[in-house]
């Protein structure tokens, strides 16, 4: 699989900037009150993208790797195993509960289970559930027999309590291998998926620097190619459908100290780039509320940013990733400590908490 740190590399991450963050802090608030957060799920393994559907929050857990370790590059070993999951979070009338809808598919992580990659993206719409699995070239030393054949694929997830099954719906990485739309090196890391109301699915290939569209019949083809800017590749990581009907794409481009990352606006029918908002640190999640306010996870800044009426407001969240908004009450959900497994990981000599999902009120 494209190295476990495909979205956590060469960033100079300073854990001190995010460790010990009080979970009810904000800057630039309004209406006289500060946003308040509630931890609604703990014990998650590298929680990444979120999706909200009919009162349920789904989270893609990239897993915690496994016992077989391969590679020994500058970022260390990647340990692989069948530990990915998609988890359903819900309110049962008295407390928040969660369980893994499907589990046991490929994951790669650091030896301690942190900085994983696996199923990083999830999208739920009208009861249907989709996941996207990262890719690994054969030369990486990853097995090729099932279920490892799901690498690089869009997955249709059948829900059946905690015994759901995932089947291959489309081959996303094959688009990169065949067309190489960005015309740079041939590399694929499908990272985010968004189910559209018309039955199509849009997939962001972070390593390919492009979007892939999948027809309702499962045919995948190139959709949007993002240009390099600020001397860096775009690296799309997150997707949202705006209330204006347009597609929005968050990217990883940029460093913490150089906020050049953009949220791109894309025509959902043609794939044409219509514009962008810039000035963000590396982005790992985006979402909209029904009023058109934009929420952006800035992974290494340790904040979720709300963009409304030209004003930006921040809530501190440690290593935020996926975002989702309840369309009825506007509550915001975010993955926190998204680079850690359930036991936490060590970064710059400090142990982090395990992966979590937070609910933000009044934001």
KAMO-V668900 format. One record per pair of residues at least 4 apart in sequence whose C-alpha atoms are under 6 Angstrom apart, sorted by the first residue. I is the first residue (numbers start at 1). GAP is how many residues later the second one is. If there is no record, write none. Layout:
I;GAP / I;GAP
//
This chain:
1;134 / 1;135 / 2;134 / 4;104 / 4;105 / 4;112 / 4;113 / 5;4 / 15;4 / 18;284 / 18;300 / 23;14 / 24;12 / 24;13 / 25;290 / 26;288 / 26;289 / 27;286 / 27;287 / 28;285 / 29;5 / 35;326 / 35;327 / 35;328 / 36;324 / 36;325 / 37;322 / 37;323 / 38;320 / 38;321 / 39;319 / 40;56 / 40;317 / 40;318 / 41;315 / 41;316 / 42;314 / 43;299 / 43;311 / 43;312 / 44;298 / 44;311 / 44;312 / 45;16 / 45;18 / 45;19 / 45;296 / 45;297 / 45;310 / 46;15 / 46;16 / 46;17 / 46;292 / 46;293 / 46;294 / 46;295 / 46;309 / 47;13 / 47;14 / 47;288 / 47;291 / 47;308 / 48;12 / 48;72 / 48;273 / 48;274 / 48;290 / 49;10 / 49;11 / 49;72 / 49;273 / 50;8 / 50;9 / 50;272 / 50;273 / 50;274 / 51;6 / 51;7 / 51;72 / 51;73 / 51;273 / 52;4 / 52;5 / 52;272 / 53;71 / 53;72 / 56;33 / 56;34 / 57;31 / 57;32 / 58;29 / 58;30 / 59;27 / 59;28 / 60;26 / 60;60 / 60;61 / 60;62 / 61;23 / 61;24 / 61;25 / 62;22 / 62;54 / 62;55 / 62;56 / 62;57 / 62;58 / 63;20 / 63;21 / 63;44 / 64;19 / 64;45 / 64;49 / 64;52 / 64;277 / 65;14 / 65;15 / 65;16 / 65;42 / 65;43 / 65;44 / 65;48 / 66;13 / 66;14 / 66;15 / 67;12 / 68;11 / 68;12 / 69;9 / 69;10 / 70;7 / 70;8 / 71;6 / 72;4 / 72;5 / 78;30 / 78;31 / 78;32 / 79;29 / 79;30 / 79;31 / 79;32 / 80;27 / 80;28 / 81;25 / 81;26 / 82;22 / 82;23 / 82;24 / 82;25 / 83;21 / 83;22 / 83;24 / 84;19 / 84;20 / 84;21 / 84;23 / 85;17 / 85;18 / 86;14 / 86;15 / 86;16 / 87;12 / 87;13 / 87;14 / 88;10 / 88;11 / 89;8 / 89;9 / 90;6 / 90;7 / 91;4 / 91;5 / 100;62 / 101;61 / 101;63 / 102;62 / 102;63 / 106;12 / 107;10 / 107;11 / 108;8 / 108;9 / 109;4 / 109;5 / 109;6 / 109;7 / 110;4 / 113;228 / 114;225 / 114;226 / 114;227 / 114;231 / 115;224 / 118;15 / 118;16 / 119;13 / 119;14 / 120;71 / 121;10 / 121;11 / 121;70 / 121;71 / 121;72 / 122;8 / 122;9 / 122;71 / 123;6 / 123;7 / 123;71 / 123;72 / 124;4 / 124;5 / 129;28 / 130;25 / 130;26 / 130;27 / 131;24 / 132;22 / 132;23 / 133;18 / 133;19 / 133;20 / 134;17 / 134;18 / 134;55 / 134;56 / 135;16 / 135;17 / 135;54 / 144;4 / 144;5 / 145;4 / 152;20 / 152;21 / 153;17 / 153;18 / 153;19 / 154;15 / 154;16 / 155;11 / 155;12 / 155;13 / 155;14 / 156;10 / 156;11 / 156;13 / 157;8 / 157;9 / 158;6 / 158;7 / 159;5 / 160;4 / 169;49 / 170;48 / 173;15 / 174;4 / 175;4 / 176;4 / 180;6 / 182;43 / 187;20 / 187;21 / 188;19 / 188;20 / 189;16 / 189;17 / 189;18 / 190;14 / 190;15 / 191;13 / 191;14 / 192;11 / 192;12 / 192;46 / 193;9 / 193;10 / 194;7 / 194;8 / 195;6 / 196;4 / 196;5 / 199;17 / 200;14 / 200;15 / 200;16 / 201;12 / 201;13 / 202;10 / 202;11 / 203;8 / 203;9 / 204;7 / 204;32 / 205;4 / 205;5 / 205;6 / 206;29 / 206;30 / 206;31 / 209;17 / 209;25 / 209;26 / 210;14 / 210;15 / 210;16 / 211;12 / 211;13 / 212;9 / 212;10 / 212;11 / 213;7 / 213;8 / 213;10 / 214;4 / 214;5 / 214;6 / 215;4 / 223;48 / 224;47 / 228;4 / 228;5 / 228;6 / 234;17 / 234;19 / 235;16 / 235;17 / 236;14 / 236;15 / 237;13 / 237;14 / 237;47 / 238;11 / 238;12 / 238;47 / 239;9 / 239;10 / 240;8 / 240;47 / 241;5 / 241;6 / 242;4 / 243;49 / 246;21 / 246;22 / 247;18 / 247;19 / 247;21 / 248;16 / 248;17 / 249;14 / 249;15 / 250;13 / 250;33 / 251;10 / 251;11 / 251;32 / 252;30 / 252;31 / 253;8 / 253;29 / 254;4 / 254;5 / 254;6 / 254;7 / 254;28 / 256;25 / 259;20 / 259;21 / 259;22 / 260;19 / 260;20 / 261;17 / 261;19 / 261;20 / 261;21 / 262;15 / 262;16 / 263;13 / 263;14 / 264;11 / 264;12 / 265;9 / 265;10 / 265;11 / 266;5 / 266;6 / 266;7 / 266;8 / 267;4 / 267;5 / 281;17 / 282;16 / 282;17 / 283;14 / 283;15 / 283;16 / 284;13 / 284;15 / 284;37 / 285;11 / 285;12 / 285;36 / 285;37 / 285;38 / 286;9 / 286;10 / 286;37 / 287;7 / 287;8 / 287;36 / 287;37 / 288;4 / 288;5 / 288;6 / 289;4 / 289;36 / 290;37 / 293;14 / 293;15 / 294;12 / 294;13 / 295;10 / 295;11 / 296;8 / 296;9 / 297;7 / 297;23 / 297;24 / 298;5 / 299;20 / 299;21 / 302;14 / 302;15 / 302;16 / 302;17 / 303;11 / 303;12 / 303;13 / 303;14 / 304;10 / 304;11 / 305;8 / 305;9 / 306;6 / 306;7 / 307;4 / 307;5 / 318;18 / 318;19 / 319;17 / 319;18 / 319;19 / 320;15 / 320;16 / 321;14 / 322;12 / 322;13 / 323;10 / 323;11 / 324;8 / 324;9 / 325;5 / 325;6 / 325;7 / 326;4 / 326;5 / 331;30 / 332;27 / 332;28 / 333;25 / 333;26 / 334;23 / 334;24 / 335;21 / 335;22 / 336;20 / 336;21 / 337;18 / 338;17 / 340;4 / 340;5 / 340;14 / 340;15 / 341;13 / 341;14 / 342;12 / 342;13 / 343;11 / 344;8 / 344;9 / 344;10 / 345;6 / 345;7 / 346;4 / 346;5
//
